[in-house]
Amino acid sequence: MTSPFRATADALAAEAASLQQKLGAGLRTLPGVGDVHYGVTPREEVWRDGKVVLYRFIGETAPTATVPLLITYALVNRPYMVDLQEDRSLVKGLLAQGQDVYLIDWGYPDRSDRFLLLDDYINRFIDGAIDHLRQASGVEAINVLGICQGGALSLCHAALHPHKLRNLITMVTPVDFHTPDNMLSNWVRGVDIDLLVDTLGNVPADLMNLSYLMLKPFRLNVQKYVGLLDILDDSRAVQDFLRMEKWIFDSPDQVGEAFRQFIQQFYQGNGFIEGGIVIDGETIDLKQLQMPVLNIYAEQDHLVPPDASKALRELVGTDDYSEVGFRGGHIGIYVSSRAQREVPSAIASWLAQR
């Protein structure tokens, strides 16, 4: 009869030997990895306003859709998450569905951008890009896909300029910022944003990244790096890991005044629900959204909980409102294998019906 202590010792020895093999494989794998690249789909610049650039993606075949689809991403991260790599690309999936896909790249703000307002992002950059696409394509209204914070900005634009949008799609977009399970919102509501912005000017990217990492400190600061040991013998898996790490920490600073407005009117004031979002003197009223709206949320999202997104249903003015939940988290909805199969086809199918 084998002693349980002997069995435990044997298991520990086997685990130690496996770890040693993984570390040895890592010494061979890592030197050959080199720098990782992102953005697999060819693109061309079609419009620019300062640091903000509008890109058109070029698919393997010409688009069959006659209405452009503009992606507006969040200000707090770089937008190449939607085109991260060959097998993880929302853009590639949309192109394969025949869409004519464009993306606003916000660039990297510096001190010269310190006093830009939400009005600049909504009525200058987003509206300028949309006007360019309307003129270039010869259509009166285009389709917009707003993602995360970019979805909130797109909702504001749609309320101010509803005649310029044919269809609006929001993805993992916060609408009710005061749901009980929104940990980030609970933190932010207690921050003196005036003091923060008056002291720092633009808000450093490192401060923003630290805030996000501390939402799940063990998982995001320890567990994932322990998990890295299991893939050290797989060069492709290591490249995937490093590519994601590069995106996480490749964050722009946040423009001081626009950040102040967004935190105060959205996170602290919960303006979509309570009212009080004012852009260039105009109050945002989501009842102005009479165009069809598709709202996509992630069922395990810790940054934008499902209820925070689904609140949109009761606020829009359109009767053509659709809502779709996908399994996964805030990032998984772009990069998981399930998302690659389901999200682009769901968007394209919904647009085709309209």
ABEGO torsion letter per residue (X at the ends): XBBAAAAAAAAAAAAAAAAAAAAAAAAAAAAAAEBBBBGABBBBBABBBEABBBBBBBBABBBABABBBBBBBBAABBAAAABABAABBAAAAAAAAGBBBBBBBAEBBBAAAAABBAAAAAAAAAAAAAAAAAAAAGBABBBBBBBEAAAAAAAAAAAABAAABABBBBBGBBABAABAABAAAAAAAABBAAAAAAAAEBBBAAAAAAAAAAABAAAAAAAAAAAAAAAAABAAAAAAAAAAAAAAABBBBBBAAAAAAAAAAAAAAGAAAAEGBBBGGBBBBAAABABBBBBBBBAABAABBAAAAAAAAAABABABBBBBBBBEBAAAAAABAAAAAAAAAAAAAAAAAX
